């Protein structure tokens, strides 16, 4: 999704090693613009990280991105600032923002040790490959955030594939969150506490009603997700959807609000950390990062190519649900 407007600030496109220098310059410009335009002391009202992170990325994409878009990977508190980690042009970078989200810095220097933290330096990122890893029973891990529009679209595309091959391969939706404690309130997700609660609800539904899980996901995404910013409407839709599939809402509530749901979500966090899966959606098949089209047929072909011997079901053509773009390298993510 291209930003509607960019500023007149332009830089020459640099390839190769010069890209890092360009990014350093861009982030320095960000700092200067925030200081000159905002003219805030950086000590105003604290802005929640789930608000500040997207604000930083939106500003970057609308004013400074030269090719493609940046995507937020994480935002965490560090020494009184927000540490913002983002992906831009297949590289991972880090910068720091004040907690009122008015000033952004490319580097924070420790005056005791002399070392610099938060420098805009590439970090390890998952590398996409076209060579599949084959197995008798492939594992298909789709990493999403339940309120991410691109994640829900990927789920919609994957649903028919899971229905077709569920007896031949292991399909899992994994949720991208940060779990810092042992209660539901300790779960942080990019789109706020409502998303964290739905992530918990969905991992519990998958545990207790695995045969109904994909049907719930599809119905939720179509009927409930559009109301994700309206707590009352969302809650009502969630209850109706669970009732429609004859799910025990009390059981799901107990799971999602207790240690059981936290344990399930922590397992997803561990898998996400191990695969460096921080953007929604990201798809791994037998541990290999998928980089093709986000359609049902393309997903099916990728899974079928990962069998040692493809089953007969692979000859079935599934409907191709349109996706925002043709590949994960250019498609937008949360």
C-alpha positions in Angstrom: 0.0 0.0 0.0 1.8 3.1 -1.2 1.6 6.2 1.0 -0.7 8.9 -0.3 1.8 11.7 0.1 5.6 12.1 0.5 7.5 15.2 1.3 9.8 17.0 -1.1 12.8 15.6 0.7 14.6 13.4 -1.8 17.8 11.5 -1.8 19.5 9.6 -4.7 18.8 5.9 -4.7 21.8 4.0 -3.4 22.4 0.3 -3.9 24.8 -2.2 -2.2 26.8 -1.0 0.7 25.7 2.6 0.1 22.2 1.6 1.3 23.4 1.6 4.9 24.8 5.1 4.6 21.5 6.3 3.0 19.5 4.8 5.9 21.8 6.5 8.5 21.2 9.8 6.7 17.5 9.2 6.6 17.2 8.6 10.3 19.4 11.6 11.0 16.9 13.7 8.9 14.0 12.1 10.9 15.6 13.4 14.1 16.2 16.8 12.7 12.6 17.1 11.4 11.1 15.9 14.6 13.1 18.5 16.6 12.5 21.4 14.2 8.8 20.8 13.5 7.6 19.3 16.8 9.7 21.7 19.0 8.8 19.6 22.0 11.1 18.9 24.9 10.5 15.1 24.6 9.1 15.0 28.1 5.4 15.5 27.4 2.6 13.1 28.1 3.7 9.5 27.7 2.3 7.8 24.5 1.7 4.1 24.7 4.2 2.0 22.6 1.4 0.5 20.5 0.6 4.1 19.4 4.1 5.5 19.1 5.5 2.6 17.0 3.0 2.9 14.1 3.4 6.7 14.3 7.1 6.5 13.7 6.7 4.0 10.8 3.9 6.0 9.2 6.0 9.2 9.4 9.0 7.4 7.8 6.9 5.9 5.0 5.0 9.1 4.2 8.0 11.4 4.2 11.3 9.5 3.9 11.0 6.1 2.3 12.7 6.1 -1.1 11.7 2.6 -2.4 9.1 0.3 -0.7 7.9 0.7 2.8 9.2 0.2 6.3 7.4 -2.2 8.6 7.4 -2.1 12.4 9.0 -5.1 14.0 9.0 -4.2 17.7 8.9 -1.3 20.1 10.2 -1.7 23.7 11.2 0.6 26.5 14.9 1.0 27.1 16.5 3.4 29.6 13.6 5.9 29.5 13.2 5.8 25.7 11.3 3.7 23.2 13.6 1.4 21.1 12.0 1.1 17.7 13.0 -1.8 15.5 11.9 -1.8 11.9 12.4 -3.6 8.6 13.3 -1.5 5.5 14.4 -3.0 2.2 15.1 -6.4 3.7 17.3 -4.9 6.4 16.5 -4.5 10.1 17.3 -1.2 11.8 16.9 0.3 15.3 16.3 3.9 16.4 15.1 5.5 19.7 12.1 7.7 20.3 11.2 9.8 23.4 8.2 8.4 25.3 6.0 11.3 24.3 6.7 10.2 20.7 7.9 13.6 19.5 11.7 13.1 19.0 13.5 10.3 17.2 17.2 9.6 17.5 19.4 7.5 15.2 22.0 6.8 18.0 22.1 6.8 21.8 25.6 7.1 23.3 26.5 5.6 26.7 28.8 8.3 28.1 30.2 5.8 30.6 31.3 3.1 28.3 31.5 5.2 25.2 29.5 2.7 23.2 26.6 3.6 21.0 23.2 1.9 21.2 20.4 2.0 18.7 22.7 2.6 15.7 21.0 2.0 12.4 22.8 -1.2 11.7 21.5 -4.3 9.9 20.6 -7.3 12.1 20.0 -10.9 11.3 16.9 -11.3 9.2 15.2 -14.5 7.8 16.4 -15.1 4.3 13.7 -16.2 1.8 14.7 -19.0 -0.5 12.9 -20.8 -3.4 14.4 -24.2 -2.6 11.8 -26.1 -0.5 12.7 -28.5 2.3 10.8 -31.7 1.7 9.3 -33.9 4.3 6.7 -36.7 4.6 4.4 -34.4 6.5 5.2 -30.7 6.1 4.8 -28.1 8.8 3.1 -24.9 7.8 3.5 -22.0 10.2 1.6 -18.8 9.4 2.7 -15.9 11.7 0.0 -13.2 12.1 -1.5 -10.6 14.4 -5.2 -11.2 14.7 -6.1 -7.5 13.9 -3.6 -7.0 11.1 -5.5 -6.6 7.8 -2.8 -8.3 5.8 -2.6 -11.2 8.4 -6.4 -11.8 8.1 -6.1 -11.8 4.3 -3.3 -14.4 4.5 -5.5 -16.5 6.8 -8.4 -16.2 4.3 -6.1 -17.5 1.6 -4.7 -20.3 3.7 -8.0 -21.6 4.9 -9.0 -23.6 1.8 -5.4 -25.1 1.7 -5.7 -26.2 5.3 -9.1 -27.7 4.6 -7.7 -29.6 1.6 -4.5 -30.9 3.2 -5.2 -31.0 6.9 -4.8 -34.8 7.1 -1.5 -34.6 5.2 0.3 -31.6 6.7 0.4 -29.7 10.0 -1.1 -26.2 9.7 -0.6 -23.7 12.5 -1.4 -20.1 12.9 1.1 -18.5 15.3 0.6 -15.2 16.9 3.2 -12.4 17.1 3.1 -11.0 20.6 5.3 -10.1 23.6 4.4 -11.9 26.8 6.1 -10.3 29.8 4.3 -12.0 32.7 1.8 -14.6 33.6 -1.5 -12.8 33.1 -3.5 -11.8 30.1 -2.7 -8.2 30.9 1.0 -8.9 30.4 0.5 -9.7 26.7 1.5 -6.8 24.3 0.4 -6.8 20.7 0.9 -4.2 18.0 -2.8 -3.3 17.7 -3.5 -3.0 21.4 -5.0 -5.0 24.2 -8.1 -6.1 22.2 -5.8 -7.8 19.7 -3.9 -9.5 22.5 -7.2 -10.8 24.0 -8.3 -12.2 20.6 -4.9 -13.8 20.1 -5.4 -15.6 23.4 -8.9 -16.5 22.5 -7.8 -18.0 19.2 -5.0 -20.1 20.6 -7.5 -21.6 23.1 -10.1 -22.2 20.4 -7.4 -24.0 18.4 -6.7 -26.2 21.4 -10.2 -27.2 22.3 -11.9 -27.0 18.9 -9.2 -27.7 16.3 -11.8 -29.1 13.9 -13.7 -25.8 14.0 -10.7 -23.5 14.2 -10.4 -22.5 10.5 -14.1 -22.0 10.2 -14.0 -19.7 13.3 -11.1 -17.8 11.8 -12.9 -17.2 8.5 -16.1 -16.2 10.1 -14.4 -13.9 12.6 -12.3 -12.2 9.9 -15.4 -11.5 7.8 -18.0 -10.6 10.4 -16.1 -9.4 13.5 -12.7 -8.1 12.5 -14.1 -5.0 10.7 -15.4 -3.9 14.1 -12.0 -4.4 15.9 -11.9 -0.7 17.0 -15.4 -0.9 18.5 -15.1 -2.9 21.7 -18.9 -3.4 22.2 -19.6 -4.5 18.6 -16.5 -6.7 18.6 -17.4 -8.5 21.8 -21.0 -9.1 20.7 -19.8 -10.6 17.4 -17.2 -12.8 19.1 -19.9 -14.3 21.3 -22.3 -14.9 18.5 -19.5 -16.5 16.4 -18.6 -18.9 19.2 -22.2 -19.7 19.8 -22.8 -20.4 16.1 -20.0 -23.1 16.2 -21.4 -24.5 19.5 -18.3 -23.6 21.5 -18.2 -23.4 25.3 -17.5 -19.7 25.8 -16.9 -20.2 29.5 -14.2 -22.8 28.7 -12.5 -20.5 26.2 -12.7 -17.5 28.6 -11.1 -19.6 31.4 -8.3 -20.7 29.1 -7.7 -17.2 27.5 -7.7 -15.4 30.8 -5.6 -17.9 32.7 -2.2 -19.5 32.6 -3.2 -22.0 30.0 -3.6 -19.3 27.3 -0.4 -17.6 28.4 1.5 -20.8 28.0 0.2 -21.4 24.5 1.0 -17.8 23.5 4.5 -18.0 24.9 5.1 -21.1 22.7 4.2 -18.9 19.7 6.5 -16.2 20.9 9.4 -18.6 21.2 8.7 -19.9 17.7 8.4 -16.3 16.4 11.7 -15.3 18.1 13.5 -18.4 16.7 12.3 -17.7 13.1 12.7 -13.9 13.4 9.1 -13.6 12.5 8.1 -10.1 13.6 5.9 -8.9 10.7 2.4 -10.1 9.9 2.0 -12.2 7.8 5.1 -14.3 7.5 4.8 -17.9 6.3 7.3 -20.7 6.9 7.0 -24.2 5.4 9.3 -26.8 6.9 11.2 -23.8 8.4 11.7 -22.1 5.1 10.5 -18.6 4.6 7.9 -18.4 1.8 8.2 -15.5 -0.6 5.6 -16.1 -3.3 2.1 -14.9 -4.0 -0.5 -14.6 -1.2 -3.3 -16.6 -2.9 -4.8 -20.0 -2.0 -3.5 -21.7 -5.1 0.0 -20.3 -4.6 0.0 -21.4 -0.9 -1.2 -24.9 -1.9 1.6 -25.2 -4.5 4.2 -24.2 -2.0 3.0 -26.7 0.5 2.7 -29.5 -2.1 6.2 -28.8 -3.3 7.4 -29.5 0.3 6.1 -33.1 0.3 8.6 -35.9 -0.3 5.7 -37.4 -2.3 2.9 -35.1 -3.1 -0.6 -36.5 -2.2 -3.4 -36.8 -4.6 -5.1 -33.7 -3.1 -2.4 -31.6 -4.6 -4.0 -32.0 -8.0 -7.1 -30.1 -6.8 -7.2 -26.5 -7.8 -8.3 -24.2 -4.9 -9.8 -20.8 -5.3 -7.3 -18.0 -5.4 -8.3 -15.3 -3.0 -6.8 -11.9 -4.1 -4.0 -10.5 -2.0 -2.7 -7.0 -1.7 0.3 -7.8 -3.9 2.1 -10.7 -5.5 4.9 -11.4 -3.1 5.9 -11.0 0.5 8.8 -8.9 -0.5 6.6 -6.1 -1.9 3.3 -6.9 -0.1 2.5 -4.7 2.9 2.8 -6.2 6.4 2.0 -5.1 9.9 
